[in-house]
Amino acid sequence: MSLADNLHQDTIRDLGIEPPITVAGEDRISTAIDILRRKSKGCALVCDPVGKLLGIFTERDILTRVLAPGRSQDDSVAEVMTPNADAVRPTDGVRDVIRRMNSGGFRHMPVVDDNDQVIGIVSVRRIVNYLIEHFPMAIYNLPQSPQTGTATREGA
């Protein structure tokens, strides 16, 4: 089966959905940053008490909405998160999710069930690992880019 066929047929469930890091909207920014640092993750999903997705709090939010404007880390996560985060379902195709992530500039996308309950997260890293795991010959045997190399001779 070709790479294109597999990308079309395989779903997010086939990728292996990662368990999410979750925080509440009323949590302090400093608390969320500490959780991300301890778990070595790039984002946390912001959920209401019953597990519905409210937004996503990412490294990009920290840089652009917390550090750059000099906001207090005692403020709530809800004030700086990205609200209405685009989410995917476990049955969505890998190809479609890659397109959505590319067009939206997302590195992480929440995964929700049919009741909009958060069940996980999919990351660009997981997609790259999926490609390498399933198509090692296609990935490792890609032709060298014609732009690489030096323009002039090196050495003596």
N, CA, C and O atoms as a DFTB+ gen file, in Angstrom:
624 C
 N C O
     1  1       0.848      -1.179       0.000
     2  2       0.000       0.000       0.000
     3  2       0.894       1.243       0.000
     4  3       1.933       1.259       0.661
     5  1       0.505       2.258      -0.720
     6  2       1.329       3.457      -0.846
     7  2       1.175       4.366       0.375
     8  3       0.237       4.232       1.161
     9  1       2.098       5.265       0.502
    10  2       2.056       6.253       1.572
    11  2       0.757       7.050       1.524
    12  3       0.112       7.248       2.554
    13  1       0.371       7.505       0.342
    14  2      -0.858       8.292       0.196
    15  2      -2.086       7.496       0.626
    16  3      -2.975       8.037       1.284
    17  1      -2.144       6.200       0.255
    18  2      -3.273       5.358       0.643
    19  2      -3.338       5.187       2.152
    20  3      -4.412       5.288       2.746
    21  1      -2.192       4.926       2.776
    22  2      -2.176       4.750       4.228
    23  2      -2.555       6.030       4.954
    24  3      -3.299       5.990       5.934
    25  1      -2.057       7.154       4.487
    26  2      -2.410       8.422       5.125
    27  2      -3.893       8.704       5.014
    28  3      -4.484       9.320       5.902
    29  1      -4.494       8.254       3.926
    30  2      -5.932       8.451       3.737
    31  2      -6.752       7.499       4.605
    32  3      -7.790       7.889       5.139
    33  1      -6.298       6.266       4.750
    34  2      -7.075       5.258       5.472
    35  2      -6.834       5.257       6.977
    36  3      -7.764       5.005       7.742
    37  1      -5.613       5.532       7.418
    38  2      -5.311       5.501       8.845
    39  2      -5.961       6.691       9.549
    40  3      -6.084       7.781       8.990
    41  1      -6.368       6.447      10.781
    42  2      -7.031       7.479      11.572
    43  2      -6.140       7.918      12.727
    44  3      -5.090       7.329      12.983
    45  1      -6.575       8.949      13.409
    46  2      -5.861       9.435      14.579
    47  2      -5.747       8.326      15.619
    48  3      -4.734       8.227      16.312
    49  1      -6.761       7.505      15.730
    50  2      -6.714       6.367      16.661
    51  2      -5.529       5.453      16.327
    52  3      -4.891       4.911      17.230
    53  1      -5.234       5.281      15.035
    54  2      -4.108       4.453      14.606
    55  2      -2.761       5.068      14.983
    56  3      -1.766       4.356      15.124
    57  1      -2.731       6.378      15.144
    58  2      -1.501       7.060      15.538
    59  2      -1.102       6.710      16.963
    60  3       0.083       6.657      17.291
    61  1      -2.093       6.475      17.801
    62  2      -1.845       6.340      19.228
    63  2      -2.029       7.704      19.863
    64  3      -1.128       8.543      19.827
    65  1      -3.177       7.919      20.433
    66  2      -3.513       9.217      21.024
    67  2      -2.775       9.363      22.356
    68  3      -2.860       8.498      23.228
    69  1      -2.053      10.470      22.493
    70  2      -1.315      10.739      23.723
    71  2      -2.267      11.261      24.793
    72  3      -3.177      12.030      24.483
    73  1      -2.070      10.856      26.054
    74  2      -2.906      11.423      27.117
    75  2      -2.589      12.908      27.268
    76  3      -1.424      13.297      27.181
    77  1      -3.593      13.734      27.489
    78  2      -3.342      15.172      27.549
    79  2      -2.923      15.639      28.941
    80  3      -3.218      14.998      29.950
    81  1      -2.242      16.746      28.962
    82  2      -2.024      17.491      30.195
    83  2      -3.190      18.466      30.247
    84  3      -3.418      19.198      29.284
    85  1      -3.931      18.492      31.346
    86  2      -5.081      19.384      31.440
    87  2      -4.933      20.316      32.632
    88  3      -4.358      19.964      33.662
    89  1      -5.467      21.504      32.457
    90  2      -5.540      22.491      33.530
    91  2      -6.928      23.113      33.481
    92  3      -7.635      23.012      32.478
    93  1      -7.300      23.750      34.569
    94  2      -8.584      24.464      34.627
    95  2      -8.354      25.917      34.229
    96  3      -7.256      26.449      34.399
    97  1      -9.375      26.544      33.708
    98  2      -9.265      27.937      33.288
    99  2      -8.904      28.878      34.418
   100  3      -8.256      29.901      34.195
   101  1      -9.320      28.540      35.632
   102  2      -9.037      29.414      36.777
   103  2      -7.662      29.163      37.400
   104  3      -7.257      29.888      38.309
   105  1      -6.943      28.147      36.921
   106  2      -5.593      27.900      37.428
   107  2      -4.688      29.082      37.099
   108  3      -4.873      29.754      36.084
   109  1      -3.718      29.325      37.959
   110  2      -2.757      30.400      37.729
   111  2      -1.820      30.024      36.584
   112  3      -1.519      28.848      36.377
   113  1      -1.369      31.020      35.853
   114  2      -0.430      30.805      34.752
   115  2       0.822      30.111      35.264
   116  3       1.327      29.189      34.624
   117  1       1.327      30.545      36.410
   118  2       2.546      29.949      36.956
   119  2       2.365      28.466      37.243
   120  3       3.297      27.682      37.063
   121  1       1.178      28.073      37.687
   122  2       0.896      26.658      37.945
   123  2       0.940      25.861      36.647
   124  3       1.539      24.786      36.595
   125  1       0.310      26.384      35.607
   126  2       0.294      25.696      34.309
   127  2       1.701      25.589      33.735
   128  3       2.069      24.544      33.198
   129  1       2.491      26.649      33.841
   130  2       3.863      26.618      33.329
   131  2       4.682      25.582      34.089
   132  3       5.475      24.855      33.492
   133  1       4.495      25.513      35.397
   134  2       5.217      24.528      36.202
   135  2       4.861      23.108      35.780
   136  3       5.743      22.254      35.691
   137  1       3.591      22.844      35.519
   138  2       3.155      21.517      35.067
   139  2       3.799      21.179      33.728
   140  3       4.307      20.072      33.547
   141  1       3.783      22.122      32.788
   142  2       4.390      21.887      31.468
   143  2       5.887      21.606      31.598
   144  3       6.423      20.722      30.930
   145  1       6.548      22.365      32.459
   146  2       7.991      22.178      32.640
   147  2       8.290      20.813      33.263
   148  3       9.187      20.112      32.795
   149  1       7.558      20.424      34.308
   150  2       7.792      19.143      34.975
   151  2       7.528      17.955      34.060
   152  3       8.232      16.947      34.131
   153  1       6.514      18.066      33.198
   154  2       6.151      16.958      32.313
   155  2       6.829      17.037      30.947
   156  3       6.636      16.157      30.108
   157  1       7.616      18.080      30.722
   158  2       8.318      18.299      29.445
   159  2       7.349      18.274      28.267
   160  3       7.567      17.560      27.289
   161  1       6.284      19.056      28.368
   162  2       5.277      19.140      27.313
   163  2       5.186      20.572      26.803
   164  3       5.581      21.518      27.484
   165  1       4.658      20.709      25.592
   166  2       4.558      22.019      24.964
   167  2       3.201      22.671      25.072
   168  3       3.026      23.820      24.666
   169  1       2.225      21.938      25.624
   170  2       0.908      22.540      25.755
   171  2       0.078      21.804      26.795
   172  3       0.363      20.662      27.155
   173  1      -0.952      22.488      27.265
   174  2      -1.942      21.889      28.157
   175  2      -3.314      22.236      27.613
   176  3      -3.526      23.335      27.101
   177  1      -4.245      21.302      27.724
   178  2      -5.609      21.569      27.317
   179  2      -6.351      22.165      28.507
   180  3      -6.237      21.678      29.631
   181  1      -7.107      23.219      28.246
   182  2      -7.868      23.882      29.290
   183  2      -9.291      23.334      29.225
   184  3      -9.978      23.470      28.213
   185  1      -9.719      22.715      30.320
   186  2     -11.012      22.027      30.344
   187  2     -11.892      22.560      31.470
   188  3     -11.401      23.066      32.479
   189  1     -13.211      22.434      31.273
   190  2     -14.142      22.765      32.344
   191  2     -14.196      21.574      33.307
   192  3     -13.568      20.549      33.043
   193  1     -14.936      21.691      34.423
   194  2     -14.947      20.601      35.410
   195  2     -15.445      19.253      34.902
   196  3     -15.113      18.224      35.490
   197  1     -16.230      19.226      33.831
   198  2     -16.722      17.942      33.315
   199  2     -15.879      17.415      32.154
   200  3     -16.238      16.408      31.544
   201  1     -14.757      18.085      31.837
   202  2     -13.845      17.586      30.820
   203  2     -14.069      18.099      29.418
   204  3     -13.477      17.582      28.471
   205  1     -14.911      19.107      29.263
   206  2     -15.094      19.692      27.923
   207  2     -13.992      20.708      27.652
   208  3     -13.538      21.422      28.546
   209  1     -13.584      20.748      26.403
   210  2     -12.485      21.606      25.979
   211  2     -12.904      23.076      25.952
   212  3     -13.894      23.439      25.317
   213  1     -12.137      23.914      26.648
   214  2     -12.354      25.358      26.623
   215  2     -11.329      26.060      25.737
   216  3     -11.623      27.082      25.118
   217  1     -10.126      25.496      25.686
   218  2      -9.059      26.112      24.907
   219  2      -7.781      25.330      25.077
   220  3      -7.766      24.230      25.629
   221  1      -6.706      25.923      24.589
   222  2      -5.387      25.293      24.681
   223  2      -4.390      26.352      25.131
   224  3      -4.450      27.501      24.692
   225  1      -3.474      25.959      26.008
   226  2      -2.440      26.849      26.535
   227  2      -1.104      26.297      26.072
   228  3      -0.698      25.214      26.493
   229  1      -0.414      27.037      25.205
   230  2       0.788      26.532      24.551
   231  2       2.019      27.379      24.887
   232  3       1.920      28.456      25.474
   233  1       3.174      26.854      24.494
   234  2       4.415      27.621      24.634
   235  2       4.301      28.956      23.903
   236  3       4.816      29.972      24.371
   237  1       3.636      28.950      22.775
   238  2       3.449      30.177      21.998
   239  2       2.636      31.200      22.792
   240  3       2.929      32.394      22.741
   241  1       1.604      30.737      23.534
   242  2       0.821      31.630      24.388
   243  2       1.694      32.228      25.487
   244  3       1.559      33.403      25.828
   245  1       2.583      31.415      26.034
   246  2       3.473      31.905      27.087
   247  2       4.350      33.032      26.545
   248  3       4.515      34.069      27.187
   249  1       4.909      32.814      25.354
   250  2       5.801      33.823      24.775
   251  2       5.073      35.091      24.349
   252  3       5.547      36.198      24.605
   253  1       3.919      34.932      23.696
   254  2       3.255      36.105      23.108
   255  2       2.230      36.779      24.012
   256  3       1.958      37.969      23.850
   257  1       1.663      36.049      24.951
   258  2       0.594      36.623      25.779
   259  2       0.966      36.776      27.250
   260  3       0.259      37.437      28.010
   261  1       2.074      36.163      27.644
   262  2       2.480      36.267      29.045
   263  2       3.783      37.060      29.152
   264  3       3.816      38.124      29.771
   265  1       4.849      36.544      28.553
   266  2       6.165      37.165      28.699
   267  2       6.289      38.480      27.939
   268  3       6.748      39.474      28.502
   269  1       5.889      38.504      26.678
   270  2       6.055      39.718      25.855
   271  2       5.326      40.922      26.454
   272  3       5.928      41.990      26.558
   273  1       4.047      40.795      26.855
   274  2       3.377      41.957      27.438
   275  2       3.681      42.165      28.926
   276  3       3.213      43.140      29.515
   277  1       4.451      41.273      29.539
   278  2       4.794      41.428      30.948
   279  2       3.630      41.152      31.884
   280  3       3.518      41.786      32.934
   281  1       2.783      40.239      31.529
   282  2       1.613      39.884      32.339
   283  2       2.051      39.140      33.594
   284  3       3.051      38.421      33.587
   285  1       1.303      39.318      34.656
   286  2       1.582      38.616      35.901
   287  2       1.268      37.132      35.751
   288  3       0.252      36.761      35.164
   289  1       2.137      36.295      36.279
   290  2       1.897      34.857      36.234
   291  2       0.874      34.419      37.281
   292  3       0.549      33.236      37.385
   293  1       0.374      35.371      38.048
   294  2      -0.706      35.071      38.993
   295  2      -2.075      35.170      38.323
   296  3      -3.080      34.786      38.921
   297  1      -2.128      35.681      37.092
   298  2      -3.389      35.743      36.348
   299  2      -3.839      34.330      35.995
   300  3      -3.066      33.377      36.093
   301  1      -5.089      34.209      35.587
   302  2      -5.620      32.885      35.260
   303  2      -5.236      32.461      33.844
   304  3      -5.010      33.294      32.967
   305  1      -5.170      31.164      33.649
   306  2      -4.865      30.590      32.338
   307  2      -5.915      31.023      31.317
   308  3      -5.588      31.252      30.152
   309  1      -7.174      31.136      31.743
   310  2      -8.258      31.508      30.833
   311  2      -8.019      32.861      30.166
   312  3      -8.528      33.112      29.074
   313  1      -7.249      33.732      30.815
   314  2      -6.991      35.060      30.267
   315  2      -5.978      35.040      29.120
   316  3      -5.926      35.980      28.327
   317  1      -5.178      33.983      29.027
   318  2      -4.114      33.964      28.025
   319  2      -4.157      32.749      27.100
   320  3      -3.363      32.658      26.163
   321  1      -5.068      31.824      27.350
   322  2      -5.150      30.624      26.499
   323  2      -5.681      30.993      25.119
   324  3      -6.211      32.084      24.910
   325  1      -5.528      30.069      24.192
   326  2      -6.153      30.203      22.881
   327  2      -7.532      29.552      22.997
   328  3      -7.632      28.331      23.120
   329  1      -8.597      30.361      22.957
   330  2      -9.938      29.785      23.122
   331  2     -10.415      29.108      21.842
   332  3      -9.852      29.317      20.768
   333  1     -11.448      28.303      21.972
   334  2     -12.063      27.633      20.817
   335  2     -11.034      26.907      19.962
   336  3     -11.011      27.045      18.739
   337  1     -10.190      26.136      20.624
   338  2      -9.144      25.401      19.910
   339  2      -9.769      24.421      18.923
   340  3     -10.755      23.751      19.229
   341  1      -9.182      24.352      17.745
   342  2      -9.616      23.400      16.727
   343  2      -9.295      22.003      17.234
   344  3      -8.152      21.727      17.598
   345  1     -10.275      21.127      17.262
   346  2     -10.085      19.770      17.778
   347  2     -10.382      18.744      16.690
   348  3     -11.065      19.030      15.707
   349  1      -9.851      17.548      16.895
   350  2     -10.078      16.440      15.975
   351  2     -10.741      15.290      16.723
   352  3     -10.758      15.253      17.953
   353  1     -11.276      14.366      15.963
   354  2     -11.901      13.169      16.529
   355  2     -10.990      11.973      16.256
   356  3     -10.201      12.009      15.311
   357  1     -11.082      10.919      17.060
   358  2     -10.216       9.751      16.842
   359  2     -10.406       9.093      15.482
   360  3      -9.515       8.394      15.000
   361  1     -11.564       9.314      14.862
   362  2     -11.852       8.700      13.568
   363  2     -11.422       9.564      12.378
   364  3     -11.560       9.145      11.229
   365  1     -10.903      10.764      12.645
   366  2     -10.423      11.628      11.565
   367  2      -9.181      11.017      10.930
   368  3      -8.346      10.431      11.620
   369  1      -9.064      11.155       9.623
   370  2      -7.929      10.604       8.895
   371  2      -6.645      11.356       9.175
   372  3      -6.656      12.571       9.374
   373  1      -5.539      10.631       9.190
   374  2      -4.231      11.239       9.435
   375  2      -3.954      12.319       8.396
   376  3      -3.468      13.398       8.736
   377  1      -4.256      12.040       7.148
   378  2      -4.017      13.012       6.072
   379  2      -4.763      14.313       6.333
   380  3      -4.200      15.397       6.177
   381  1      -6.033      14.210       6.732
   382  2      -6.829      15.407       6.986
   383  2      -6.301      16.200       8.181
   384  3      -6.303      17.431       8.168
   385  1      -5.854      15.490       9.202
   386  2      -5.316      16.165      10.383
   387  2      -4.006      16.873      10.045
   388  3      -3.763      17.986      10.511
   389  1      -3.164      16.235       9.241
   390  2      -1.915      16.876       8.809
   391  2      -2.231      18.158       8.041
   392  3      -1.580      19.181       8.254
   393  1      -3.208      18.115       7.166
   394  2      -3.606      19.313       6.405
   395  2      -4.104      20.418       7.334
   396  3      -3.744      21.584       7.168
   397  1      -4.937      20.046       8.317
   398  2      -5.469      21.047       9.251
   399  2      -4.362      21.655      10.102
   400  3      -4.346      22.862      10.344
   401  1      -3.444      20.816      10.550
   402  2      -2.334      21.324      11.354
   403  2      -1.448      22.252      10.527
   404  3      -1.007      23.292      11.015
   405  1      -1.191      21.877       9.284
   406  2      -0.368      22.695       8.403
   407  2      -1.041      24.028       8.094
   408  3      -0.410      25.080       8.199
   409  1      -2.301      23.992       7.720
   410  2      -2.974      25.238       7.344
   411  2      -3.189      26.164       8.539
   412  3      -3.184      27.385       8.383
   413  1      -3.376      25.595       9.728
   414  2      -3.582      26.420      10.915
   415  2      -2.303      26.778      11.650
   416  3      -2.322      27.607      12.560
   417  1      -1.191      26.161      11.265
   418  2       0.066      26.416      11.955
   419  2       0.100      25.808      13.349
   420  3       0.756      26.342      14.243
   421  1      -0.609      24.681      13.542
   422  2      -0.705      24.047      14.857
   423  2       0.384      22.998      15.031
   424  3       0.717      22.269      14.097
   425  1       0.928      22.933      16.232
   426  2       1.863      21.867      16.586
   427  2       1.176      20.807      17.435
   428  3       1.672      19.689      17.572
   429  1       0.040      21.165      17.998
   430  2      -0.746      20.243      18.832
   431  2      -2.224      20.451      18.525
   432  3      -2.673      21.575      18.302
   433  1      -2.974      19.349      18.518
   434  2      -4.423      19.445      18.351
   435  2      -5.102      18.537      19.372
   436  3      -4.745      17.367      19.506
   437  1      -6.080      19.082      20.091
   438  2      -6.832      18.254      21.031
   439  2      -7.640      17.191      20.296
   440  3      -8.090      17.409      19.171
   441  1      -7.817      16.046      20.937
   442  2      -8.656      14.975      20.418
   443  2      -9.842      14.854      21.367
   444  3      -9.671      14.676      22.573
   445  1     -11.051      14.953      20.806
   446  2     -12.273      14.874      21.609
   447  2     -13.164      13.755      21.084
   448  3     -13.081      13.369      19.918
   449  1     -14.020      13.239      21.967
   450  2     -14.954      12.191      21.548
   451  2     -16.231      12.829      21.000
   452  3     -16.294      14.046      20.825
   453  1     -17.243      12.011      20.731
   454  2     -18.490      12.512      20.147
   455  2     -19.266      13.426      21.082
   456  3     -20.148      14.162      20.640
   457  1     -18.943      13.386      22.382
   458  2     -19.585      14.269      23.365
   459  2     -18.714      15.470      23.692
   460  3     -18.951      16.164      24.681
   461  1     -17.707      15.718      22.864
   462  2     -16.756      16.816      23.043
   463  2     -15.968      16.726      24.347
   464  3     -15.517      17.744      24.873
   465  1     -15.803      15.519      24.866
   466  2     -14.969      15.285      26.041
   467  2     -13.532      15.075      25.572
   468  3     -13.292      14.336      24.617
   469  1     -12.591      15.710      26.227
   470  2     -11.184      15.577      25.875
   471  2     -10.716      14.157      26.174
   472  3     -10.910      13.646      27.277
   473  1     -10.095      13.525      25.170
   474  2      -9.553      12.181      25.381
   475  2      -8.057      12.111      25.098
   476  3      -7.413      11.112      25.421
   477  1      -7.500      13.157      24.501
   478  2      -6.075      13.124      24.225
   479  2      -5.621      14.294      23.397
   480  3      -6.323      15.293      23.238
   481  1      -4.426      14.142      22.875
   482  2      -3.836      15.185      22.053
   483  2      -2.979      14.518      20.980
   484  3      -2.402      13.454      21.205
   485  1      -2.905      15.146      19.831
   486  2      -2.022      14.672      18.762
   487  2      -1.026      15.793      18.476
   488  3      -1.395      16.964      18.393
   489  1       0.228      15.417      18.328
   490  2       1.282      16.408      18.114
   491  2       1.993      16.146      16.784
   492  3       1.924      15.052      16.223
   493  1       2.662      17.162      16.314
   494  2       3.459      17.023      15.099
   495  2       4.515      15.937      15.317
   496  3       4.791      15.144      14.416
   497  1       5.098      15.904      16.502
   498  2       6.111      14.884      16.804
   499  2       5.534      13.484      16.643
   500  3       6.207      12.602      16.110
   501  1       4.307      13.265      17.091
   502  2       3.692      11.941      16.979
   503  2       3.445      11.580      15.516
   504  3       3.603      10.425      15.122
   505  1       3.061      12.564      14.720
   506  2       2.825      12.317      13.296
   507  2       4.136      11.969      12.589
   508  3       4.168      11.060      11.759
   509  1       5.211      12.680      12.909
   510  2       6.511      12.368      12.315
   511  2       6.935      10.957      12.719
   512  3       7.420      10.193      11.884
   513  1       6.757      10.611      13.985
   514  2       7.099       9.247      14.427
   515  2       6.269       8.199      13.700
   516  3       6.785       7.141      13.341
   517  1       5.002       8.478      13.484
   518  2       4.120       7.579      12.737
   519  2       4.666       7.360      11.327
   520  3       4.738       6.227      10.853
   521  1       5.044       8.431      10.671
   522  2       5.580       8.330       9.313
   523  2       6.858       7.496       9.289
   524  3       7.037       6.655       8.408
   525  1       7.729       7.723      10.240
   526  2       8.984       6.972      10.291
   527  2       8.720       5.501      10.604
   528  3       9.330       4.619      10.000
   529  1       7.802       5.230      11.557
   530  2       7.495       3.845      11.930
   531  2       6.880       3.065      10.766
   532  3       7.229       1.907      10.538
   533  1       5.973       3.698      10.038
   534  2       5.243       2.989       8.998
   535  2       5.903       3.013       7.628
   536  3       5.645       2.142       6.797
   537  1       6.735       3.984       7.395
   538  2       7.321       4.129       6.071
   539  2       8.821       4.419       6.157
   540  3       9.283       5.414       5.599
   541  1       9.586       3.570       6.844
   542  2      11.005       3.884       7.022
   543  2      11.762       3.970       5.698
   544  3      12.642       4.818       5.547
   545  1      11.438       3.113       4.750
   546  2      12.152       3.143       3.475
   547  2      11.854       4.437       2.716
   548  3      12.747       5.009       2.092
   549  1      10.615       4.894       2.768
   550  2      10.262       6.138       2.080
   551  2      10.915       7.340       2.748
   552  3      11.327       8.280       2.069
   553  1      11.010       7.317       4.071
   554  2      11.572       8.449       4.800
   555  2      13.089       8.459       4.720
   556  3      13.685       9.479       4.374
   557  1      13.719       7.332       5.037
   558  2      15.173       7.286       5.088
   559  2      15.827       7.310       3.716
   560  3      17.015       7.617       3.613
   561  1      15.087       6.996       2.662
   562  2      15.661       6.964       1.323
   563  2      15.230       8.139       0.451
   564  3      15.293       8.061      -0.776
   565  1      14.794       9.220       1.081
   566  2      14.434      10.404       0.309
   567  2      15.676      10.937      -0.391
   568  3      16.768      10.911       0.177
   569  1      15.521      11.415      -1.611
   570  2      16.704      11.943      -2.303
   571  2      17.206      13.199      -1.605
   572  3      16.446      13.937      -0.978
   573  1      18.485      13.411      -1.730
   574  2      19.084      14.594      -1.146
   575  2      18.497      15.834      -1.810
   576  3      18.266      15.850      -3.019
   577  1      18.263      16.851      -1.026
   578  2      17.739      18.096      -1.554
   579  2      18.772      18.748      -2.460
   580  3      19.944      18.820      -2.092
   581  1      18.367      19.230      -3.644
   582  2      19.347      19.853      -4.544
   583  2      19.896      21.159      -3.987
   584  3      20.906      21.655      -4.486
   585  1      19.265      21.728      -2.975
   586  2      19.741      22.999      -2.410
   587  2      20.869      22.803      -1.414
   588  3      21.526      23.773      -1.036
   589  1      21.110      21.567      -0.978
   590  2      22.183      21.355      -0.016
   591  2      23.525      21.320      -0.740
   592  3      23.595      21.087      -1.946
   593  1      24.560      21.552       0.007
   594  2      25.894      21.567      -0.572
   595  2      26.443      22.967      -0.573
   596  3      25.754      23.918      -0.207
   597  1      27.658      23.089      -0.976
   598  2      28.302      24.402      -0.998
   599  2      28.288      24.977      -2.403
   600  3      28.302      24.240      -3.389
   601  1      28.260      26.266      -2.481
   602  2      28.248      26.937      -3.771
   603  2      29.638      26.977      -4.393
   604  3      29.790      27.013      -5.615
   605  1      30.647      26.969      -3.529
   606  2      32.035      27.005      -4.013
   607  2      32.810      25.854      -3.399
   608  3      32.406      25.276      -2.390
   609  1      33.926      25.536      -4.026
   610  2      34.771      24.454      -3.509
   611  2      35.365      24.848      -2.166
   612  3      35.738      25.997      -1.928
   613  1      35.436      23.843      -1.299
   614  2      36.064      24.074      -0.010
   615  2      37.429      23.410       0.018
   616  3      37.675      22.449      -0.712
   617  1      38.290      23.906       0.835
   618  2      39.604      23.270       1.007
   619  2      40.614      23.771       0.005
   620  3      40.381      24.741      -0.715
   621  1      41.733      23.093      -0.025
   622  2      42.839      23.529      -0.885
   623  2      42.760      22.974      -2.266
   624  3      43.625      23.257      -3.096
